[in-house]
Amino acid sequence: MSRSAPHIASQLRSLIYYHLDNECLENALFMAERLQALEPRSPDAAHLLSLCNLRLRRYKAAHDHSQKHGNSGKHMGCAYVFAQACLVLKLYAEGIIALQRAKHLRGGESNWSKHSESARRHLPDVAAVFCLMGKLYRGRREMDRATDCFVEALKLNPFMWDAFTALCDMGISVQPANVFRLPPEMLSVLALQQQDEARQEDIPSQSGPLANQSSNAHNQILTPSGDPFNPATRTTGDLGLKLGGSSLLSRLNGSKIPAESVEHRHPRQEMNETPTANSRDDNDVMMGDIDYDRLREPPDAPPRKPRSLYEQRADASQDAGHKRAPSGRSRVQNESESSQMVQAMDSSKMLRIPTNHHKRTVSGHSAHSSSAAAADQSTAPQTRRSARIFHMRPGSSKPTSNESLLSKDGRELKKARAMGTKGKTASTVGRVVSGNRKPMDRSDPNGKDSRALLNQPTVHLPQGPSVKPPPPEVPPAQEALHWLLDLFLKLANGYLSLSRYECRAAIDHFNSISQPQRETPWVLAQIGRALYESSSHREAAEVFGRLRKLAPSRVQDMEVYTTILWHLKSNVELAWLARELLAIDSHSPQAWCAVGNAWSLEREHEQAIKCFKRAAQLDPSFAYAYTLEGHEHVETEEFDRATECYRTALERDMRIYSAWYGLGRVNEKIGKYGDAEKYYAMASKINGANALLVVSVGVVLEKQRKLPQALVQYDRATTLDPRSAQARFKKARALLHLRRPRDALFELQALKDMAPDEANVHFLLGKLYKVTRDRTNAIRHFTMAMNLDPKATPYIKEAMESLEDDDYDDDDVPDEAVEEVY
């Protein structure tokens, strides 16, 4: 049993992840309990057990099972599950402490690119941890720390959408253009992927001039700090070195894992989909590790490439060192030494690292150079220029003057010219390149000796008209990321504008995206909400109707749709919607808000209050349910209960302006105009684009006999919404009180065109013509007002009888116009 225990645990982990991936949560929980019994002290077993309970929404059980290892700060998975359970259970301080204690296990990068159809990471990365900490701090009302955490999460992963929406909902000023862009980590990952794709392509033949060939040779030399095959310098974000990746190295090495690495691995590392907890190497198999099975097989011979000028000069230097052909045993040794030296100088197939005198093939395996070649290089009295070129590292800090290069070139040319006159080309040594043992022809296709090229000066070709090179082709992965970030930027601009109640700008941003993306439930819900906030109730109802056809089972955002139908007095549609939502999900607060609005429209306030209470019970964080309940208490004149409901809503969400408006309305009704002005101003500060909130501020100012200040608010309201009949009516009445009848007449004429059947408009026009001594028009509008509202006949007759009076009583002007409830 002791020998098979690790294998049993490994099999249980595999089964747990299998059931979790297939949403067989009860099976996963059952397996996790078996693993916990097998390894009672293992933090990995505790993590899997708590994770299964969390997925099953058994938050208290998840909290208890992950508390021991989560609070100790020794296991990131347990700490994360523990913090998630604390967020639901409202134990915000405990969750924050657990994540802070596991701070050293976070790492410093995001593994957003390591999740795919065939691979995943079950442990959270640093971006996810920061996002969860932001939610915990927000629950504790520590908005500054929550903001910092959300910002850090977005810096590491701009696709952390809930972090962005949280910042917008908190009223934080955000610049979406600075958020949804490629961070340095993404750029590095894309660069590594591009390098992997470049390695898969064949190296083009060097047929350009000497300068181009020299630059290509230097680009192919790898320094130790930039060696992607070096395990010591590999970063965890290097996707090209992953097992099963799309790079050339992954295809060369296949899916084999070296035996030595398997012996030292955790049992959970046997599967690519079940990495070991808290392992910072992310369970990636190094593609540069040695595969002994493949080393036993001789490599295939690569295709012959055209030889560059550097190789030809290296050949000339090598021939100069061999004065006579070797014989006997020394011939065999020299033959192997020369073949290895040629392989080291072939820059198109071998990359040289000068510090440790190792050379690497394209497959990533390291091969030591021969001792004889190293001795020739170290003991030579004068290093040839061809050898110096191959031993130079790009970007070397050692200065080299042009004069010294020219003098050395002169000496090398003299030696090459002397060797060329001797014409020793018969004693050539066969070259061994990947198994091919054919002697290479040194002669040029035109019949000239290749060493004679060294005697020719460098020819500079005349440059023709400058032609701009074609723009570099963008890799598909980078192009896809740019497309996603551009889409997210448009959606973010729309959501940010809507959170600031800039409704028209929000609608424009949402309309700027493509048609398939715009016709999605979330986008349609945001467009409908923006139209509702701009008081375009009919247009908003049409948008929500399209949403219902597209996603008939959606319950999110339906509380807005029910409020729109309440304003439109659509009794039948509202009742039918409430019934459908209850049938879809009777435990959703949106469904009970719909039922409550339906009862409210029928003037059944007690039934509506019960429904809103039920919605608040189902989701205590649903602030809108408390606001609607407060409105119903105002209708029944239970102002104390209404105030309590509004304050509870503000405890859930400080930026819900309808609760501030409700408090102002309660204080206005009980005669506390100063407090009402303060609450109305707070609501208008949150939603500065709502003309009705500005009108409410002006109303309480007017009741405090502050007509000039009230007129400023009315004028602002008509500027915000020229279609607001209530704003124009209040403005006209204030102008009439301030003895500005001409300005009031202008507003009333526009208002008459907007609401021709409104009795109050005609009554106020009659009062205005009475002041201007236009008796005929005054009688005509008084008569029209009497016909439109027979209940106001006594007041209208009293005004008609006083047509001969110069003054007028302020009480004759109606105090209320069309009143709307938020």
C-alpha positions, -999 to 999 in steps of 0.1 A, spaced: 0 0 0 28 24 8 43 20 -27 10 25 -45 -3 53 -23 11 81 -46 -3 64 -76 -37 61 -60 -37 98 -51 -27 107 -86 -56 87 -100 -80 103 -76 -68 138 -86 -73 129 -122 -108 117 -115 -117 148 -95 -106 171 -123 -124 149 -148 -157 153 -130 -151 190 -124 -145 196 -160 -177 177 -169 -198 194 -142 -203 162 -123 -199 181 -91 -214 154 -68 -190 128 -82 -161 152 -78 -170 159 -42 -172 121 -35 -137 116 -50 -124 146 -31 -135 130 2 -117 98 -7 -85 118 -14 -89 137 19 -91 104 37 -60 91 19 -40 123 25 -55 141 55 -25 165 59 -22 174 22 -32 210 13 -39 199 -22 -65 175 -10 -81 202 12 -81 225 -18 -99 201 -40 -125 193 -13 -132 230 -6 -133 237 -44 -160 211 -49 -181 225 -21 -176 260 -36 -188 249 -70 -219 233 -53 -226 266 -36 -220 251 -2 -201 281 10 -199 274 47 -184 239 39 -159 254 15 -150 280 42 -144 253 68 -124 229 47 -101 256 33 -97 275 66 -67 256 80 -44 258 50 -60 290 36 -52 311 68 -17 297 71 -6 313 38 11 281 26 -13 272 -2 -26 296 -28 -55 275 -39 -69 271 -3 -65 308 3 -83 317 -29 -112 293 -22 -114 305 14 -115 342 3 -143 334 -22 -163 318 5 -157 347 27 -170 371 0 -203 353 -1 -205 349 37 -196 386 41 -165 377 61 -145 403 42 -117 408 68 -109 371 70 -107 367 32 -84 397 29 -60 384 56 -59 350 40 -49 364 6 -23 387 22 -7 359 40 -4 340 7 12 370 -10 45 353 -16 28 325 -36 11 348 -61 40 353 -85 43 384 -106 27 376 -139 -6 366 -154 -12 332 -169 -41 343 -191 -24 327 -221 -20 293 -205 -56 282 -207 -69 264 -238 -91 235 -248 -64 210 -238 -46 228 -209 -56 249 -179 -44 263 -146 -66 255 -117 -47 279 -94 -54 316 -97 -29 340 -111 -20 374 -96 -46 393 -117 -74 371 -103 -62 375 -68 -61 413 -71 -96 413 -85 -109 392 -56 -92 414 -31 -108 444 -47 -142 429 -42 -135 421 -6 -122 457 1 -153 470 -17 -175 449 7 -157 466 36 -163 501 21 -126 506 17 -130 521 -17 -94 534 -21 -79 500 -15 -105 484 -37 -97 508 -65 -59 500 -62 -66 463 -64 -89 466 -94 -63 488 -112 -36 463 -106 -57 435 -119 -64 454 -151 -27 462 -155 -19 425 -155 -49 414 -175 -70 439 -194 -96 412 -200 -106 413 -163 -139 428 -173 -156 426 -138 -127 447 -124 -134 474 -150 -172 474 -144 -166 476 -106 -145 507 -111 -172 523 -132 -199 514 -107 -179 529 -79 -177 562 -99 -140 561 -104 -126 581 -133 -112 555 -158 -95 559 -191 -105 529 -212 -79 537 -238 -51 531 -212 -67 499 -200 -75 480 -231 -42 479 -248 -14 453 -250 6 452 -218 43 444 -218 35 408 -207 13 402 -237 39 418 -260 66 395 -247 44 364 -251 35 374 -287 72 380 -294 81 345 -282 53 330 -303 66 350 -333 101 336 -327 87 301 -325 69 306 -358 101 320 -373 121 289 -363 96 267 -381 104 284 -414 134 276 -435 163 301 -433 164 319 -467 196 317 -488 220 346 -484 223 360 -519 225 397 -510 255 419 -507 282 416 -481 265 440 -457 232 420 -457 251 387 -452 270 401 -423 239 413 -406 222 380 -411 251 362 -396 251 384 -365 214 380 -361 218 342 -359 243 344 -331 227 338 -297 240 353 -265 236 333 -232 211 359 -219 188 355 -249 191 318 -255 156 303 -256 170 268 -252 186 276 -219 164 264 -190 180 289 -166 168 319 -187 134 306 -197 105 326 -185 72 311 -174 54 330 -201 73 313 -228 46 294 -246 70 282 -273 87 258 -248 55 241 -236 49 204 -242 24 200 -269 27 236 -281 27 248 -317 64 256 -319 90 236 -338 106 224 -306 73 209 -295 69 190 -327 105 178 -327 103 165 -291 68 152 -294 50 143 -262 78 124 -246 89 133 -211 124 126 -200 127 98 -175 148 119 -151 121 147 -150 94 121 -143 112 107 -113 114 141 -96 79 152 -104 48 153 -82 23 125 -91 -1 152 -102 23 163 -128 19 132 -149 -11 148 -166 -8 181 -184 -43 191 -172 -36 185 -135 -6 207 -124 8 206 -90 -4 232 -66 19 262 -59 45 251 -85 59 281 -101 72 263 -131 36 257 -141 44 220 -148 58 228 -182 82 202 -197 113 218 -211 116 213 -248 154 217 -245 157 188 -221 176 158 -233 156 130 -248 180 100 -247 158 79 -270 163 105 -297 200 109 -291 205 73 -300 192 79 -335 214 97 -360 199 130 -372 187 133 -407 208 152 -432 195 188 -437 192 202 -472 223 218 -486 223 256 -484 243 280 -506 276 288 -488 281 323 -477 313 344 -481 322 338 -444 322 300 -450 344 304 -480 369 325 -462 368 300 -433 376 272 -458 405 292 -471 418 298 -436 415 261 -429 433 251 -461 461 275 -453 467 257 -420 469 222 -436 503 222 -455 501 186 -464 475 159 -465 473 138 -433 480 101 -434 473 70 -413 456 74 -379 462 112 -379 442 114 -411 411 99 -394 415 122 -365 420 153 -386 391 143 -407 368 143 -377 383 175 -363 378 193 -396 342 181 -399 334 194 -364 351 227 -371 331 231 -403 299 224 -385 308 250 -359 314 276 -386 283 269 -405 262 297 -392 231 288 -411 228 254 -393 247 259 -360 245 287 -334 276 296 -315 277 308 -279 312 320 -272 312 320 -234 309 282 -228 321 271 -263 289 251 -269 270 249 -301 233 241 -305 215 226 -333 180 237 -344 164 209 -324 178 224 -292 202 197 -282 236 208 -270 268 193 -284 304 199 -272 330 211 -296 361 189 -301 391 195 -279 413 198 -309 393 226 -324 393 245 -291 431 240 -288 436 254 -323 416 285 -314 433 291 -280 469 284 -291 470 301 -325 496 329 -325 474 351 -346 437 347 -349 424 350 -384 397 375 -393 373 347 -403 375 332 -369 372 365 -352 339 372 -371 324 340 -359 335 346 -323 321 381 -322 290 387 -302 265 413 -314 264 444 -293 299 439 -278 310 468 -256 347 465 -267 355 494 -291 371 486 -324 386 513 -346 382 513 -384 420 517 -389 427 485 -370 401 466 -390 415 479 -423 451 470 -414 441 435 -404 421 431 -435 452 440 -455 473 413 -439 445 387 -444 442 397 -481 480 393 -486 479 359 -470 449 348 -491 466 361 -522 497 341 -514 477 310 -509 458 315 -540 490 316 -562 501 282 -549 468 267 -561 467 238 -537 432 225 -543 438 188 -547 443 178 -510 409 187 -498 394 170 -468 359 156 -470 333 174 -448 309 155 -426 275 172 -423 248 152 -406 260 119 -421 268 131 -456 305 123 -464 307 138 -499 337 161 -506 325 196 -513 335 214 -545 353 245 -537 352 259 -572 327 286 -583 301 276 -609 319 299 -633 351 279 -630 369 302 -606 384 290 -573 364 301 -543 395 313 -525 401 338 -553 370 357 -541 390 368 -511 413 387 -535 385 408 -549 376 440 -533 341 446 -520 318 459 -548 292 484 -538 262 481 -562 246 514 -573 215 521 -554 184 527 -574 154 547 -564 144 541 -528 115 516 -525 97 514 -492 97 478 -480 63 463 -475 49 466 -439 57 436 -417 30 411 -416 12 411 -383 10 376 -367 -25 362 -365 -23 359 -327 -14 396 -323 -41 406 -348 -67 386 -329 -57 404 -296 -59 438 -313 -94 430 -326 -105 418 -291 -90 448 -274 -107 472 -299 -140 455 -292 -135 457 -255 -125 493 -258 -158 502 -275 -179 483 -250 -159 498 -221 -165 533 -234 -202 526 -237 -204 512 -202 -183 540 -187 -205 566 -203 -236 548 -190 -222 547 -155 -217 585 -157 -253 587 -171 -240 602 -204 -268 583 -222 -264 597 -257 -227 590 -257 -232 555 -244 -257 547 -271 -233 560 -298 -205 538 -284 -227 507 -284 -239 515 -319 -203 517 -332 -197 480 -327 -205 455 -354 -240 442 -359 -235 406 -346 -219 420 -314 -245 446 -310 -274 421 -312 -264 403 -280 -283 403 -248 -258 423 -227 -254 451 -252 -291 454 -259 -297 456 -221 -273 484 -218 -288 503 -248 -323 499 -233 -310 511 -199 -295 542 -215 -327 550 -233 -346 546 -201 -323 569 -182 -328 595 -210 -366 592 -205 -371 576 -239 -395 550 -225 -410 538 -257 -377 534 -275 -364 516 -245 -394 493 -244 -387 484 -281 -351 475 -273 -361 453 -244 -387 436 -266 -359 427 -290 -339 414 -261 -368 392 -249 -371 377 -284 -333 370 -285 -330 357 -249 -365 348 -236 -350 331 -205 -329 361 -194 -339 376 -160 -310 400 -156 -319 437 -162 -356 428 -163 -363 451 -133 -356 480 -156 -379 467 -183 -407 463 -157 -402 499 -145 -404 511 -182 -437 493 -186 -449 509 -153 -442 543 -167 -460 535 -200 -490 522 -180 -489 489 -199 -508 468 -174 -513 437 -196 -477 435 -208 -463 440 -173 -485 413 -158 -476 388 -185 -439 396 -181 -441 391 -143 -458 357 -149 -431 346 -173 -402 357 -151 -417 338 -121 -420 307 -143 -383 310 -154 -368 316 -120 -390 322 -90 -359 327 -68 -347 358 -87 -352 393 -72 -360 406 -107 -391 384 -110 -405 396 -77 -398 432 -87 -419 426 -118 -447 412 -97 -445 442 -73 -446 467 -101 -476 450 -116 -494 453 -82 -483 489 -79 -498 498 -113 -531 484 -100 -528 506 -69 -524 476 -47 -496 490 -26 -497 465 2 -493 436 -22 -465 455 -40 -447 460 -7 -448 423 1 -433 415 -33 -405 440 -29 -397 426 5 -395 391 -10 -371 404 -37 -348 419 -10 -349 386 10 -337 366 -20 -308 390 -27 -300 414 2 -275 432 -20 -302 441 -46 -306 478 -38 -333 485 -63 -358 464 -44 -354 485 -13 -359 517 -34 -391 504 -50 -404 494 -15 -397 529 -3 -417 544 -32 -447 523 -21 -444 535 15 -444 571 3 -477 564 -16 -492 550 16 -477 580 35 -456 558 58 -426 582 57 -406 565 84 -406 532 68 -399 548 34 -369 565 49 -356 533 64 -359 515 30 -341 543 12 -312 543 37 -309 505 34 -306 509 -4 -279 534 0 -260 511 23 -260 486 -5 -251 511 -32 -242 547 -25 -246 556 -62 -282 546 -66 -297 580 -73 -333 569 -70 -328 563 -33 -314 599 -28 -344 612 -48 -367 592 -25 -352 608 6 -356 642 -9 -392 634 -17 -400 623 18 -385 655 33 -403 676 8 -437 661 18 -430 666 55 -419 702 49 -382 699 54 -372 718 23 -336 723 32 -330 686 37 -350 679 6 -328 703 -14 -297 685 -1 -309 650 -11 -321 662 -45 -288 678 -51 -270 646 -42 -292 627 -67 -286 653 -94 -248 651 -87 -248 614 -94 -271 616 -125 -264 650 -139 -281 643 -172 -316 637 -156 -337 669 -161 -364 658 -136 -339 657 -108 -328 692 -116 -365 703 -117 -369 688 -82 -341 709 -69 -358 740 -84 -392 731 -69 -379 730 -33 -360 763 -40 -392 778 -52 -410 767 -21 -383 784 -1 -391 816 -20 -358 815 -39 -372 821 -73 -340 833 -90 -321 802 -79 -351 781 -89 -351 797 -123 -315 787 -128 -323 751 -121 -353 752 -145 -332 767 -172 -306 740 -167 -333 713 -169 -346 726 -203 -311 727 -216 -305 691 -206 -338 679 -220 -357 703 -243 -386 677 -245 -393 678 -208 -427 693 -204 -424 695 -167 -392 716 -169 -407 740 -193 -439 744 -173 -419 751 -141 -397 776 -159 -427 794 -174 -444 797 -141 -412 810 -124 -408 836 -152 -444 847 -147 -438 851 -110 -407 872 -118 -428 895 -140 -412 884 -173 -443 875 -193 -427 876 -227 -401 850 -218 -429 830 -201 -450 832 -233 -422 818 -254 -419 787 -231 -457 783 -229 -461 784 -267 -435 756 -270 -452 737 -242 -486 740 -259 -472 724 -290 -457 695 -269 -489 690 -247 -519 705 -265 -544 687 -242 -529 697 -209 -553 718 -188 -526 733 -167 -509 748 -198 -540 765 -210 -547 778 -175 -513 793 -172 -516 809 -206 -549 824 -195 -531 839 -164 -503 852 -186 -528 870 -210 -545 884 -180 -513 900 -169 -507 914 -204 -544 926 -205 -552 904 -235 -588 897 -223 -598 878 -254 -570 852 -254 -573 849 -216 -610 840 -218 -603 816 -246 -575 796 -228 -595 796 -195 -624 781 -214 -602 754 -230 -587 746 -195 -622 742 -181 -632 718 -209 -601 697 -205 -604 695 -167 -639 699 -154 -629 692 -118 -609 725 -118 -639 746 -129 -643 765 -96 -607 777 -97 -609 786 -134 -641 806 -129 -626 825 -100 -596 834 -122 -620 846 -150 -639 868 -126 -608 886 -116 -598 896 -151 -601 933 -143 -576 930 -114 -541 941 -121 -525 918 -96 -529 881 -94 -526 857 -65 -498 832 -66 -520 805 -52 -541 806 -84 -511 790 -102 -512 752 -99 -483 739 -79 -479 705 -95 -476 695 -131 -470 660 -144 -453 641 -116 -431 611 -123 -418 585 -99 -384 570 -102 
